[in-house]
Amino acid sequence: MNETETKRLLLRNWTLEDSADMFEYAKNDLVGPNAGWPQHKTEEESKKIISNFIKDDDVLAVVLKSENKVIGSIGLHDRKPDEKITSNQREIGYVLNPEYWGNGYIPEAVNGLLTLGFNDLGLDLIWCGHFDGNDNSRRVIEKCGFNYKFKINEIKPLLNDKVVTVHYYNITREEYFDIF
């Protein structure tokens, strides 16, 4: 995926050298389980995930430029929460190291990725979702101009088939450029 830069962040491709930064946040139980995956137990596990990110080319590292440190990840995944919609679409997913919560980094990263998705990838529609009760993600989604569409119960295989309620939102290319 193409890299992009915002005022404070660099959204760039992952390298295996990023594994310590990823493990720092991925081992925290506030991060993975809220995004649909279990917390990492070792840095080696983080390296395996980074290898998959490199291979799949749909997730970027969120680097805080002032520290030259990976503080999270953000991706545009080939998922379609509503199969009836046939436009060119993707779903944004993101996580952030809790040490950096409350600074507006993820809304900034989401807006950077929305611009990349609509301009560089030619997407028509981008989805975003959050688990029931994840108010931090809900606020990010609302700040970024997404519109609420529906909620569904999903089984999360990586969380031992836990059933979660996911609230889905989307934004079209036209809506995004009208707002920003």
N, C-alpha and C positions, 0 to 999 in steps of 0.2 A: 504494500500500500504506500502511497505517496506520503512523505513527511510534510508537516506544516508547523508554523510557528505562530504563537500569539504573543501578547505583550510580555507575559512572565514565563511562558512555557514553551518547550519544544516537544512536539509530538513526533517521535521518531521510531524507526524500527528497533526491535530488541536485539541485544547481543548477549551471549552467555556470560559476559562480564557483569551483567546487570543482576545476577542471581542473588547477591547479598542484599541489594536494595529491595528486590522483590520479596525475599524471604522475611525481611524486616516487617513488612505489612501483611504478607500472606499467612504468617503464623498466628496472627491476631484473630480471635474468634468473632470479632466485630466486622470482619471484612468478608471472607469467603462465604460463610453460611448465608449472609444477606445477598450474595450474588449467585448462589446456586452451587457452590463447590465447597468442599471441606478445607479447613485450615491446613496449611502445609506443616509437615512434621520435621522436615530437614531442608537444608539449602539445596541438596541434590534433587529433591522433588521440585523445587522452584526451577532448577536448570532444565528438567524434563518439560515442564510447562512452557518455558521460554523456547525450547527446541520446537515444540508444537506451534507456538506463535510464529516463529520464523518460517516454518514449513507452510502453515496455512495463510500467512500474509494478510491477516485481517484484524490484528491487534497491534496497537502502537504503545510504546512506553511514554508515560507522562513525566517529562523531565523538568524540574524546577531550575530555570536557567541560573538564578543567583547562587545556587548551591551545586549545580551540575550533578544533580541527584535524581534518580528515578523515585517518584513519590506515588505512582499509581499506573494504571493501564486503562486504555480506552480502545474500543473496537467497533467495527461495522460488520456485523455478522449476517450471513445469508439465512435469515430466519423470517418467516412470514406469519405473524400471529393471527392474521385473518386471511385464509387461503382464497377467499372470494375476490380479494383485490389482486389484480394481475399486473399492476404497474411495476416499474423497476424500483425495488425497495430493499431496504436493509434495516437491521435493528442495532441500535447503539447499546453497548454495555460498558460499564466503567466501575473501577474501584479506586479508592484513595487511601493512602496510609493515614490512620486516625490521627497521627501527630500533626497532620496538615489540614484537618477538618476545620471548617469555619472561616476559611480565607478566600472563598470564591474560586478556587482552582478548578474544580470540576465543571461548574458552569462555563468557565472560560475555555476549558478543553472541549466540552460538548459543542460550544459555538464554533470553535476551530474545526472540529470534525464535521459539523453540519455544512460549513462552507466547503470543505474538501469533498464531502459526499455529493452535494448538489452541483458544484462547479466541475471538479475533476472527474468524478465517477458518473456524472450524469443521472443521478438518482432522481426519482419523482416524489418519493415518499420515504420518510425515515421514522421508525418506531422506537419507542423506549418504554421500559416497564419497570415496576418495582414490586417487591413483595409487600403484602398487607402488613402495615405497621412500620415500614421503613420510611419514616417521615423525612429523613435527610435526602433520600433519593427522590421522593415526591417533590420536595421543594426545588431541587435542581431541575427536574423535568418541567415544572411549572414556570420557573424563571426563564427557561430557554424557549418558551413559547409553544410547547407541545399541547395538544388538545386531548382531553380524556375521551376514550372510546368505549372500553368495556373491561370487565374483570373475568378471569377464568381460573379454575383450579387446575394445577399442573403437578405431575409427579416429577420429582427431581432425583434421577438415578444416582447422581454423585453425592446426594445427601441421604443415602439408604432408602430411596423411594419415598421420601417425605413428600406429603401433599401440601402445596402452598397455594395461596390465592395471589395471583399476579394481576396488577392493574396495568392496563396498556393504554398508551397515548401515542399519537403520531403528529407529524407536521409535514406538509407538502412543500415542495420547492417554492411555490407562489406565496404561501403563508410565511415562510421563513424570510424571503426577500422583502415582503411587505413590512415585516417587523423590524428587520435589521437592515 
